[in-house]
Amino acid sequence: MVEKQKYILEGSLGALIQEYRASPEFDRLADETKQAYLRSISRLAPLYRVKVDEIRRRHIITLRNQIRHTPGAANHLVSVVSVLMKFAVMMEYRDDLLAGIEKLPVGEHRRWLDEDVEFALKKFPEHLRRAVVLGLYTGQRASDLVKMKWSDFDGDGITVTQKKTGTSLWLPCHLELRKELEVWKMDRTTMTILSRPSGQPYSATALCSAMSKMIARCHPNLDGLCFHGLRMTAAAKLAEAGCSVHEIASITGHKSLQMIEHYTAGADQIRRAKAAIVKLEQYSAN
């Protein structure tokens, strides 16, 4: 990821990265977060031999702009540089660098509509169809879905400890999900509920990549969807069923009720609008 030790210059970005990777700050990151950081760090390769105190905002902006067509990756690059520069300040390599660099606007994850889900359940290969079902009825992130084991399913619900938050949840299974799980159990070959066609467990990255590729080639109507959008769909479905934000949080594990309100804004608007018209009709009838 960084040049071999003998080619790393003292005080360079490459040296700083090595120090950061050997620090408790890096050790505390979750494994998946570490991998995401390392992907962004690899994009800094043109600056590895540059002295940390000689790096300027224009250098970071140039690297950001090179991947501007994937704004999520571009913004993550800036975020990782921010982490590295804070570490550099702490280690007395330089003063603040990133003041004034704006993040790029990122599109919202689009919710899977009923017709999107129906199409996927009919057209996706079985291993990805199962991922859609499990994501839809549990509202969990890909990183948690791929960890779910058959031993976590007690016949009524699934136990999960969320990788991102550390939150432990017991998720009662919707009737449709229970039916699916009972069928899947009959031909299981792995400890995990989800698996690749080869029978090997998925990683979160591999599952999202496989889903993105399937969405891209499956049907134009699915354009713009990503696997994480199922989490929004699950929350919205719960809101449409009349669940409170606290009830939704008990399923999704969200710490921020504001995020749930954001996920379910459309569903809440429809429910409130229907209630308003019912009241108007009742008033008009009097």
CORURVEN-V849704 format. One record per helix or strand of 3 or more residues. SS is the DSSP state (~ for helix, > for strand). FROM is the first residue (numbers start at 1). LEN is the number of residues. Records with the same first field share a line. If there is no record, write none. Layout:
# CORURVEN-V849704
SS->FROM-LEN + FROM-LEN
This chain:
# CORURVEN-V849704
~->5-3 + 13-9 + 24-4 + 31-12 + 45-3 + 52-3 + 57-10 + 71-20 + 114-10 + 126-13 + 142-4 + 150-3 + 175-11 + 204-15 + 220-3 + 229-12 + 245-8 + 257-7 + 265-21
>->157-5 + 168-5
